[in-house]
Amino acid sequence: MDTAAPLVGDYPDPTRLPLVTLDEARKVVELLMHFEDDTVEGRAAFQLAGDIALRLPAE
């Protein structure tokens, strides 16, 4: 049987950084638009670019 006491204490939250910056997200949208064509992958790239772009703040 494990009788170790649980860990207790105050631990600071690590600094939370965004997964990507706004500039990086805009570059991703631009890159995805570059891959847009009539293939399944191209249409998916276009759809994903649109979905991401809608989540970005307007300039």
N, C-alpha and C positions, 0 to 999 in steps of 0.2 A: 504494500500500500504506500502511495506517495503522500507524505505528510508535509511537503515543503509549503511554506507560507506563500500566499499570493503576493505578487509584486504590487506595491502601493507607492504612490508618489506623484508629484507634479512633474509632468514632462511637457516642455514647450512644444507647441505645434510647429512643425517645420514650415518654412516660408512656402507658400503655395504660389507657384508660377503657372501662368496659362500654358496649356499644351503647345499652342503656337501663338505667335504674336499676330496682331492685326495685319501687319505688312506681309508676314509669311502666309497667312490665310489668303490674302489677295493674290499673292504669287501662285498659290496652289490653284485658285480659280482660273487664273490666266493660263497656267500650264494645262489644266484639264480642258479648257476651251481649245487649246492647240490640238488636242487629240480627237476632237469632235469630228466625226465623219458618219457615213451610212452603215458602218458595221455595228454589231451588237455592242462591242466595247466602246466604240465612238459615241453611240447614243447614250450609253451608261455614263461616260465621262461628261457629256453635256448635261445630263440630268443631275449628276452629283455636283457639278459646278454651279448649276442653278440653285440647288438646295443649300449649298454652302453660302453662296452669294446672298441669299435671302436672310441669312443669319448675321451677316456683317452689318455694322452700322453704316449709315450713309455718310458721305464726306461732308 
